[in-house]
Amino acid sequence: MTTLLWGVLPYVTFALLVAGLFWRHRYDRFGWTTRSSQVYESRLLNIASPAFHYGILFVLVGHLVGLFVPESWTHALGVSQHAYHLFSLYGGTAAGVLTVAGIALLIYRRRTNAPVFRATTANDKLMYVVLLGAIVLGMVAKLAHVSGDGYDYRQSIAPWARGLFTLQPDPARMEGVPVLYQIHTVIGMALIALVPYTRLVHMFSAPVQYLFRPYVVYRSRDPGQLGPRPERRGWERTGS
């Protein structure tokens, strides 16, 4: 079971992610969108959307730093384990609360606005459940180990995660990890596998083409041509 969960499942998740992105780009390019519902309601969306996006961005950055920045690097910068724990605890909790608040407002908006609710698909509902579960479980796992310097996941989960990317997985690293962290990790992998098949796929989009597209040239009309065109009977001459 250890090998299956922490040695095989991560690569299955990665394969589903890559295959899903390829399939969406190849066969559902027009569906590669957030399917914005702003046209139906914008007042609440202007509050919920920034809260969710800023919150999830901070959560993502925190996970990348925690998993892929070795402990020796932070020690070299003079950051003690206790200081790192406090920053992770308070910063991670604040980002999680902001994200959960944004998700809650988005769900409330979808449930109370009839046109928005009708535009909600089954994939959207599943995505909200898994995303909310991953965020909440991460917060619970962190808050359940607040005494002292907390649980040092940089000695277990972080080396395991880095080993996956270097193709040297070490499932034994996850054997002594608290159950809440293990559940959080499994739900996180489920979320990664779901990304290509939900509206979250837009996170892999970037307006890079705008940096290289040609200028849009606007030309003013001749003052004599301003105003409505006079109506003419019959056919108009084409060309010069």
N, C-alpha and C positions, 0 to 999 in steps of 0.2 A: 504493500500500500504506500509506503514511503517513497519508493521509486516511482510508482505510478503518479502520485500527487505532485511530487517536487522534481521529478526527472523527466517525465513524459508529458504530463498535462501542460507545462509551460510551452513546449514546442508545438503541441496541438493548438494551443491558443494562438501562437504566432502564425501558424499555418492558416488558421481560419481568418486571421486578420489580413494577411497578405492576399489570400485567395478572394476574400470578400472585397477588398479594395480593387483588385484587378477586375472582378466581375462587375462591380458597380461602374467602374470607369469604362469598361468595354461594352456593356449591354444596358446600362441605366444611367448614362451620363446626364440626361436631363433631370433625373431624380437625385442627383448629387447636390443637394441643397438643404437648407434648414426648413424649407416649406413654411416660410414666415407667415404668421397670422396677424401681422400688425394692421392689416387693412380692416380687420374686424374689431380690434380693440388695441389702443396704444397707451392709454394713461397708466394702467397697471403694468403693462409690459415695459415701459420706460423705467420702472423701479426694479422689477423682478429680474429682467435680463442683465443689466449691469451687475447687480448683486451676485447673480449666479456665475457670470463669466469671470468677474474679478476674483470671486471666491475659489472657483475651480482652478484658475490660473495659479493662485498662491498654493493651493493644495498640490498641484502638479509639480511646481518648482520645489516645494518642500520634499516631495517624494524623490525627485531626481537627486537633490542634494543628499538626502539621507541614505539613499541606496547606492549612489555611484561616486560619492566623495568619500574616500577612505578616512577612517578616524585619525590616521597618522597625519593627514593633511591639515585637519582642523587643529590638532595638537601643535603642529609646526607654526600655525598662525596665532598660537597662544590662547586658543579657546579650550577651556577645561571641559571635562565630561559633564559636570554639574551645570555650567553655563549653557552648554549645548542642549542639555535636557530641558532647562527652563525655557530656552528659546523655542525648542520644538514643541513643548507642552503648550505654552501660551500662544505662540504664533500659529501652530497647527490647529489648536482649538478655535481660535478666532477665525481662521480661514474656513474651518469646517462649519462653524455656526453661520457665517456669511453665505456659504454655499447652500446649506440646508434651508436657510431663510429664503434664498432665491428660488430654490426648487419648490418649496412650499407655496410661494406666491404664484409661481408658474402653474402648479397643479390647481390651485384655487381658481386662477383665471380660466383655465381650461374647463373646469367643472361648472363654473357659474356663468360662463358666456356660451350661449347655445351654438353660434356659428363656429367658435373655436373648438368646442367639444366635438362637433360633427366632423371637424377636420383632423381629429386625433385618431391615429391608427393603433392597432394592437401592438405594433412594434414600439410605438411611443410609450404606451402604458408599461410594457415590459422594461423598456429602457429606464423609465423613471423609478421603477421598483428596484432594479439592480443598482442603479447609480446612487439612489438614496441609501440602500443597504450598505454599499461599499463605504460611503462617507460616514454614516452613523457608526458602523462597526469599527472603523478606524478611530473615531473619537472615543468610543467606549473602551477600546483596547488601550488607548493612551491614558485615559482617565482612570482605568483600573489598576495602573501601575505608576502611581504618582509619588509613592514614598521614596525617599532617598534620591538617587539619580534615575529612578524609573528603570524600565526594562531596556537594556542596551541592545537594540536590534542590529546595531552596526557590527556586532560580533557574530551574528547568526544569519539574519535575513539578508543583510546587505552583501556579505560575501557569497551567499547562495545566488542572489540576483546577478551579481557581476559574473559569477561562474557560468551562468546560462549564456551570456553574450560572448564569452570567450570559448564557448563549446566545451567547457570543462565543468559540467554540473556536479554538484556535491549535495545530493538529497539529505545526507546525514546531518547537514547543518540545521535542518528544519525540525529535527526530532525533538529537541528540548524547548522549542518555541511555544509560548503560551497559546492556548486554544483560540482565544479571541483574535490574536494576530494571525493564526493559521486560517481561520474562517475569513478574516478580512482579506487575506492574500488570495484565497480561492475565489471570493466574490469579485475581487479586482481582476483576476484573469478572465472570469466570465464577462465582465464589462468590456475588457479589451477585445474579446472575441465578438461581442455584439456590435461594436462601433461601426463596422462597414455596412451593417444591415439596418441602421437607424439614422436619424437626422444628425447624430453625432459625427457622421462621416465628414461633415463640413470642417472639422478641426484639421483635416489634412489638406485643406484648400488655402491658397495664399494668392493674393492678386499680383503675382510676380510680373505678369504680362503688362501691367500698367506702367512698370518702370521702363519698358522698352517700346511701347506703342508710339506711333508718330503723333505729332501735335495735332490737335483739332483746331482747324483754322475757321474762324468766324469772320464773315464778310458783311459789312453793312450794306443795306439796300440804297440805291440811288434815291435822293430826296424826292425826285419826281415820280418815283414808283410807289411811294408810301400811300397807304389807304387802300380801299377795296378796288379790285380791277373792274373796269367798266364791262358790262355785259355786251357781247357781240353776237350777232346772228350768223348762223352758218359755220363753215369750217374755218379754222385758223391756219395760216401758212406756217409750215415747219421749216427749220433750217434758216440760213441767212438769205 
